[in-house]
């Protein structure tokens, strides 16, 4: 279901950001994803979100579908898509800035955040990788010594088989936008 949200300082472009919701998270915010959408031709605009608990606190894992680059936000207080999007955008922006990817956010991601499409997960491989991310995050959050932000930083520096044992941070850096060739 396509939707839109007004964001301060973000120009609305023709691009649509894909946000793949887990069933549990979709239910929490009132959006039950009904359709699958193929991977976005611009991998920077394809994200997945999953709700989890560790130990008694709710969190939302927000992951770039192609690279597994992730951010984690507190789930408490998120009851609709606007609250989720505001928190997710802020967290993704902070993570990208600290990792040196601020220009990618400003030039590619931010302009497309005005329109979004909530849909089902891409495939079982992505779901499995996100479950691995959640297992690691739960373990690190259960210790109580790391913030969700620090846990996400650790996740982004962990190799994954889905990425041929690259780190999500490296995989995100290597993403490339597929450009359409115009025939004359």
Backbone bond lengths (Angstrom), bond angles and torsions (degrees), N, CA, C in turn:
res aa  C-N    CA-C-N  psi(-1)  N-CA   C-N-CA  omega(-1)  CA-C   N-CA-C  phi
1 X - - - 1.443 - - 1.515 110.30 -
2 X 1.288 118.51 110.70 1.447 120.07 177.95 1.518 111.37 -67.48
3 X 1.300 115.83 147.78 1.454 121.68 177.57 1.506 108.28 -147.17
4 X 1.319 115.40 -177.42 1.458 119.43 175.42 1.510 108.86 -149.05
5 X 1.299 114.67 157.65 1.453 121.38 178.80 1.519 107.11 -143.14
6 X 1.313 116.61 140.49 1.452 121.18 177.42 1.520 108.67 -86.21
7 X 1.310 117.37 125.93 1.453 122.67 178.84 1.522 108.16 -120.48
8 X 1.337 115.97 132.18 1.453 120.34 178.11 1.514 110.45 -63.17
9 X 1.329 116.83 132.42 1.448 121.80 174.29 1.514 115.21 74.14
10 X 1.323 117.88 7.28 1.459 120.31 -179.65 1.515 108.10 -112.17
11 X 1.317 115.79 121.66 1.450 119.08 179.34 1.524 109.49 -75.81
12 X 1.297 116.28 139.87 1.458 121.41 -179.67 1.524 108.14 -85.26
13 X 1.295 116.70 125.79 1.451 122.64 -176.32 1.519 108.46 -115.94
14 X 1.321 117.71 178.63 1.458 120.96 179.16 1.516 113.07 -79.19
15 X 1.329 117.99 -13.47 1.459 121.64 -179.99 1.523 110.47 -71.29
16 X 1.321 115.83 150.48 1.455 122.93 175.24 1.519 107.98 -118.86
17 X 1.321 116.40 131.19 1.450 121.28 176.20 1.518 108.59 -85.61
18 X 1.316 116.95 132.35 1.463 121.82 176.94 1.524 108.08 -92.59
19 X 1.320 115.97 129.80 1.459 121.55 176.02 1.520 106.86 -126.14
20 X 1.315 115.19 112.47 1.466 122.39 -177.32 1.521 108.66 -92.16
21 X 1.321 116.64 116.28 1.458 121.73 -176.03 1.519 111.49 -99.09
22 X 1.332 116.25 138.30 1.461 119.18 168.89 1.529 106.59 -70.56
23 X 1.314 116.53 156.60 1.471 120.36 -179.56 1.516 112.16 -58.35
24 X 1.334 116.59 -42.16 1.464 121.96 -178.48 1.532 110.81 -63.72
25 X 1.325 116.48 -43.44 1.460 119.28 -179.57 1.524 111.23 -72.01
26 X 1.333 117.11 -39.35 1.459 120.62 177.03 1.518 111.51 -57.65
27 X 1.319 116.25 -41.87 1.462 120.73 178.60 1.528 110.62 -63.36
28 X 1.320 117.67 -40.52 1.462 121.97 -178.99 1.529 111.68 -60.73
29 X 1.321 117.43 -41.27 1.467 119.75 -177.29 1.526 113.29 -96.68
30 X 1.322 116.51 3.36 1.467 119.66 175.64 1.513 115.28 84.17
31 X 1.324 117.98 18.40 1.463 122.43 177.19 1.520 108.13 -123.39
32 X 1.286 118.00 106.24 1.457 120.73 175.25 1.530 106.69 -92.64
33 X 1.345 117.14 111.01 1.464 118.62 -178.36 1.526 110.74 -63.11
34 X 1.328 115.60 130.90 1.463 121.11 -175.86 1.524 113.28 -110.57
35 X 1.305 117.58 -14.70 1.463 119.46 -175.70 1.529 111.04 -135.48
36 X 1.320 114.09 157.44 1.460 121.02 172.68 1.517 107.61 -99.45
37 X 1.306 115.14 147.73 1.451 121.58 177.46 1.521 107.32 -127.03
38 X 1.329 118.72 136.59 1.469 119.24 177.62 1.529 110.53 -63.29
39 X 1.318 116.06 164.22 1.463 121.49 178.48 1.527 109.37 -55.16
40 X 1.313 116.14 135.40 1.467 122.00 178.77 1.524 108.72 -62.37
41 X 1.315 117.79 141.90 1.463 120.28 178.65 1.522 111.13 -65.81
42 X 1.322 117.27 -21.46 1.455 122.61 173.05 1.529 106.92 -104.70
43 X 1.334 119.26 100.77 1.460 121.43 -173.49 1.526 114.04 -62.49
44 X 1.326 118.35 -19.29 1.463 120.66 176.77 1.526 111.72 -70.07
45 X 1.328 117.26 -15.18 1.465 121.60 -176.37 1.519 112.40 -107.72
46 X 1.331 117.80 22.76 1.464 121.90 -179.95 1.530 108.15 -126.34
47 X 1.337 116.38 111.04 1.458 123.03 -175.13 1.522 110.33 -127.65
48 X 1.331 116.47 154.45 1.461 122.85 177.86 1.526 108.29 -125.82
49 X 1.332 117.00 146.70 1.468 121.40 -178.87 1.523 110.02 -132.94
50 X 1.341 115.28 137.81 1.460 121.33 -178.18 1.530 109.46 -140.97
51 X 1.318 116.30 135.61 1.460 123.51 178.67 1.525 109.63 -91.92
52 X 1.347 116.65 136.30 1.465 119.91 175.53 1.523 109.84 -149.82
53 X 1.321 115.87 165.45 1.465 122.80 177.90 1.523 109.96 -116.76
54 X 1.337 114.93 142.94 1.470 119.97 174.37 1.524 108.31 -156.40
55 X 1.239 121.51 122.61 1.453 130.00 -48.16 1.532 112.24 -59.41
56 X 1.353 118.38 -47.00 1.475 117.85 177.85 1.525 111.89 -121.59
57 X 1.292 116.41 10.05 1.460 121.98 -178.39 1.516 109.45 -104.73
58 X 1.335 116.30 137.62 1.461 121.01 176.64 1.523 110.78 -84.21
59 X 1.327 114.69 139.07 1.464 122.27 175.95 1.519 108.70 -134.24
60 X 1.329 115.63 159.02 1.459 121.61 173.17 1.522 107.15 -123.03
61 X 1.323 115.13 124.09 1.460 122.58 174.89 1.522 106.76 -91.31
62 X 1.325 116.73 123.72 1.461 122.45 177.71 1.524 106.57 -114.60
63 X 1.324 116.93 119.45 1.455 121.86 -170.56 1.520 111.31 -128.80
64 X 1.323 116.40 133.37 1.454 119.88 171.83 1.523 106.72 -67.62
65 X 1.308 117.29 122.99 1.457 122.45 -171.37 1.527 112.93 -60.97
66 X 1.317 117.68 -37.84 1.469 120.37 -176.62 1.523 113.33 -79.17
67 X 1.329 118.00 -35.83 1.466 121.06 -171.71 1.526 114.65 -110.23
68 X 1.328 117.84 -11.44 1.466 124.71 -174.04 1.529 112.48 66.42
69 X 1.328 118.11 11.27 1.466 121.64 174.76 1.521 107.46 -62.15
70 X 1.341 117.05 127.77 1.460 119.87 -167.89 1.515 114.55 -129.86
71 X 1.314 113.62 158.01 1.464 123.96 169.70 1.524 106.25 -134.36
72 X 1.323 116.15 154.28 1.460 120.75 178.10 1.520 107.76 -128.41
73 X 1.335 116.35 133.72 1.461 121.88 176.29 1.525 109.23 -125.94
74 X 1.323 115.01 157.77 1.455 119.33 173.74 1.524 108.65 -67.28
75 X 1.326 116.50 138.79 1.455 121.18 -179.70 1.515 113.49 -87.35
76 X 1.330 116.41 -19.91 1.458 120.14 -178.86 1.522 110.34 -61.72
77 X 1.318 116.22 132.86 1.456 121.49 179.12 1.515 114.24 90.20
78 X 1.319 117.54 -10.18 1.468 119.91 177.29 1.524 107.33 -87.82
79 X 1.322 116.08 108.78 1.463 120.40 -178.78 1.519 113.35 -122.61
80 X 1.331 116.65 -6.55 1.466 119.03 177.20 1.523 109.42 -150.18
81 X 1.320 115.70 174.57 1.461 119.62 -174.50 1.518 113.23 -66.22
82 X 1.335 118.33 -33.07 1.468 119.48 -179.52 1.525 111.79 -66.68
83 X 1.331 116.90 -42.48 1.468 119.65 177.63 1.524 110.08 -63.72
84 X 1.328 116.56 -42.50 1.454 120.33 178.43 1.524 110.89 -61.24
85 X 1.333 116.97 -49.19 1.463 120.48 -176.45 1.520 111.79 -62.44
86 X 1.318 117.74 -42.03 1.470 120.06 179.22 1.521 110.86 -61.00
87 X 1.327 116.52 -46.17 1.461 120.52 -178.50 1.533 111.05 -68.84
88 X 1.327 116.48 -42.00 1.466 120.79 -179.08 1.526 110.91 -65.33
89 X 1.313 117.49 -45.05 1.465 121.21 -179.14 1.525 110.50 -61.04
90 X 1.323 116.36 -45.35 1.466 120.55 179.82 1.538 110.42 -60.72
91 X 1.327 116.62 -44.27 1.461 120.97 -177.79 1.526 111.87 -68.14
92 X 1.332 117.00 -43.76 1.465 120.81 178.46 1.528 110.01 -63.28
93 X 1.319 116.88 -43.36 1.462 121.25 178.36 1.530 110.38 -59.08
94 X 1.341 117.81 -46.16 1.470 121.61 179.58 1.525 111.36 -61.52
95 X 1.338 116.80 -45.93 1.469 120.68 -179.40 1.531 110.41 -61.66
96 X 1.315 115.98 -46.92 1.467 120.05 -178.08 1.522 111.63 -64.42
97 X 1.323 116.61 -39.91 1.463 119.71 178.86 1.532 110.48 -62.76
98 X 1.322 117.04 -46.22 1.466 120.13 -178.78 1.521 112.66 -67.41
99 X 1.323 117.57 -24.72 1.464 120.72 178.36 1.537 112.88 -93.59
100 X 1.337 116.39 4.40 1.458 120.18 176.98 1.517 115.09 84.20
101 X 1.338 116.89 17.88 1.461 121.28 -178.55 1.539 112.45 -108.65
102 X 1.322 117.70 25.64 1.458 121.39 -175.99 1.528 112.26 -59.09
103 X 1.320 117.76 -38.01 1.468 119.80 -179.78 1.528 111.74 -64.80
104 X 1.333 116.79 -35.59 1.465 119.68 176.95 1.514 109.18 -62.27
105 X 1.330 116.87 -43.03 1.462 119.57 178.83 1.530 110.70 -63.30
106 X 1.324 116.89 -50.48 1.471 120.70 -175.12 1.528 113.24 -66.68
107 X 1.339 117.03 -39.04 1.464 119.72 -173.53 1.525 114.63 -92.34
108 X 1.333 116.85 -27.78 1.463 118.72 -174.17 1.529 112.73 -114.32
109 X 1.329 116.74 -49.91 1.465 120.25 -173.18 1.526 112.06 -78.59
110 X 1.328 117.35 -52.99 1.470 121.08 -175.18 1.528 114.00 -55.58
111 X 1.342 119.48 -44.22 1.462 118.19 -178.81 1.533 113.91 -62.48
112 X 1.321 117.71 -21.19 1.474 120.61 -177.49 1.525 112.83 -97.72
113 X 1.320 118.10 2.91 1.460 120.00 -175.90 1.527 114.04 -79.55
114 X 1.303 117.54 -4.93 1.454 120.36 178.51 1.520 113.22 -74.06
115 X 1.328 116.33 -26.34 1.469 120.67 178.72 1.519 108.28 -125.41
116 X 1.315 115.61 137.46 1.454 119.74 -178.86 1.518 109.58 -142.56
117 X 1.331 114.64 159.37 1.457 122.24 178.37 1.527 107.53 -130.51
118 X 1.335 116.68 111.45 1.458 121.04 175.00 1.520 107.85 -82.45
119 X 1.324 116.80 128.25 1.456 120.66 -179.30 1.527 110.13 -148.04
120 X 1.333 115.99 -179.14 1.466 122.49 179.70 1.523 110.85 -75.97
121 X 1.343 115.00 166.09 1.459 121.40 178.32 1.522 110.84 -58.00
122 X 1.330 116.04 152.40 1.455 121.52 -176.97 1.524 111.97 -66.72
123 X 1.342 117.13 -51.65 1.459 120.68 -179.01 1.532 109.99 -164.18
124 X 1.319 116.41 175.96 1.469 120.57 -177.58 1.522 112.72 -68.11
125 X 1.304 117.25 -28.77 1.461 120.22 179.21 1.526 110.33 -63.71
126 X 1.317 116.34 -45.12 1.467 120.60 178.22 1.529 109.45 -65.73
127 X 1.322 117.55 -42.97 1.469 120.78 178.24 1.529 110.00 -59.06
128 X 1.325 117.16 -45.24 1.463 121.12 179.20 1.516 111.89 -61.38
129 X 1.327 117.02 -42.62 1.462 120.31 178.69 1.523 111.20 -65.85
130 X 1.325 116.86 -38.96 1.470 119.32 177.16 1.526 110.59 -66.55
131 X 1.330 117.58 -36.31 1.467 119.72 175.98 1.526 110.56 -63.40
132 X 1.341 117.39 -37.27 1.463 120.91 175.19 1.531 110.58 -63.39
133 X 1.326 116.47 -43.95 1.465 120.89 177.33 1.529 110.51 -59.04
134 X 1.335 116.77 -44.19 1.466 121.31 -179.51 1.527 110.53 -63.85
135 X 1.336 117.68 -43.58 1.479 120.04 178.73 1.523 111.45 -58.38
136 X 1.318 116.73 -45.39 1.467 120.15 178.92 1.527 110.86 -65.31
137 X 1.335 116.15 -44.71 1.462 120.37 -179.70 1.528 111.11 -60.80
138 X 1.329 117.35 -42.37 1.464 120.75 178.74 1.524 111.01 -59.57
139 X 1.304 115.92 -43.91 1.470 120.27 -178.98 1.532 110.22 -62.18
140 X 1.331 117.54 -45.91 1.463 120.93 -177.87 1.532 111.81 -72.48
141 X 1.333 117.51 -35.36 1.463 120.24 179.04 1.523 111.44 -72.82
142 X 1.331 117.87 -32.31 1.463 122.10 -179.07 1.526 111.18 -62.52
143 X 1.331 117.70 -30.42 1.458 120.94 178.06 1.525 111.45 -64.03
144 X 1.340 116.68 -26.42 1.460 121.50 178.68 1.512 114.97 76.91
145 X 1.313 117.47 5.23 1.458 120.18 -177.68 1.528 113.40 -97.79
146 X 1.324 116.67 -15.69 1.462 120.08 -178.03 1.522 110.62 -115.96
147 X 1.329 115.16 140.65 1.467 120.80 174.83 1.525 108.85 -76.59
148 X 1.337 117.51 162.74 1.478 118.99 175.10 1.535 111.92 -55.55
149 X 1.313 116.70 -36.00 1.464 120.90 178.86 1.530 111.18 -62.46
150 X 1.328 117.59 -46.98 1.466 122.19 -179.95 1.533 110.97 -66.21
151 X 1.321 116.86 -36.49 1.461 120.57 177.03 1.531 109.62 -63.45
152 X 1.322 116.91 -44.01 1.468 120.18 178.21 1.527 110.57 -61.19
153 X 1.329 117.33 -39.04 1.468 119.80 178.00 1.533 110.29 -61.57
154 X 1.333 116.75 -40.62 1.469 120.19 178.18 1.530 110.91 -66.10
155 X 1.343 116.46 -41.07 1.464 120.06 178.40 1.524 110.81 -59.80
156 X 1.325 116.20 -40.27 1.462 121.01 -177.34 1.524 112.87 -71.85
157 X 1.322 116.37 -8.37 1.462 121.37 177.86 1.528 111.15 -116.33
158 X 1.330 116.08 27.02 1.461 123.07 178.59 1.531 108.67 -115.63
159 X 1.328 118.98 127.24 1.470 119.84 -179.72 1.532 112.01 -71.53
160 X 1.335 116.03 147.04 1.466 122.28 179.86 1.522 110.61 -130.44
161 X 1.331 115.77 141.41 1.463 120.00 178.95 1.529 110.51 -62.86
162 X 1.338 117.80 -34.79 1.469 122.50 177.93 1.536 110.96 -55.17
163 X 1.341 115.80 -27.40 1.468 121.99 -177.91 1.528 111.59 -106.54
164 X 1.329 117.60 22.06 1.465 121.48 -175.11 1.533 110.60 54.92
165 X 1.319 114.64 41.59 1.463 124.16 176.35 1.525 113.95 63.67
166 X 1.322 116.40 27.68 1.458 121.47 169.34 1.530 108.11 -86.52
167 X 1.330 115.71 162.75 1.451 120.93 171.51 1.530 108.27 -81.76
168 X 1.339 119.48 144.87 1.466 120.29 175.89 1.530 113.17 -54.23
169 X 1.330 116.38 -37.31 1.470 120.08 178.52 1.528 110.83 -60.23
170 X 1.327 117.27 -42.96 1.471 121.40 178.21 1.527 111.00 -68.48
171 X 1.328 115.83 -41.83 1.471 120.01 -179.76 1.526 110.59 -63.23
172 X 1.327 117.18 -39.45 1.464 121.13 178.87 1.527 109.91 -63.15
173 X 1.317 115.89 -42.04 1.463 120.92 -179.86 1.528 111.35 -63.03
174 X 1.332 116.54 -31.17 1.467 120.78 -177.21 1.533 114.01 -87.98
175 X 1.321 117.65 -6.11 1.466 119.64 179.75 1.521 109.54 -59.45
176 X 1.303 114.78 148.23 1.454 119.93 177.07 1.511 109.16 -134.44
177 X 1.291 114.35 140.83 1.451 120.53 177.82 1.519 108.35 -77.97
178 X 1.326 116.07 129.54 1.456 120.82 176.69 1.517 107.20 -81.53
179 X 1.321 115.94 121.96 1.457 118.99 -179.80 1.521 108.90 -100.80
180 X 1.313 114.75 139.42 1.458 120.16 178.09 1.517 109.29 -78.20
181 X 1.312 116.44 135.87 1.449 119.96 177.10 1.521 108.15 -89.11
182 X 1.291 114.51 129.67 1.455 120.09 -179.68 1.517 108.52 -91.55
183 X 1.332 114.87 123.56 1.462 119.09 178.62 1.526 108.83 -86.42
184 X 1.307 114.42 136.19 1.473 117.53 -179.62 1.497 109.97 -103.69
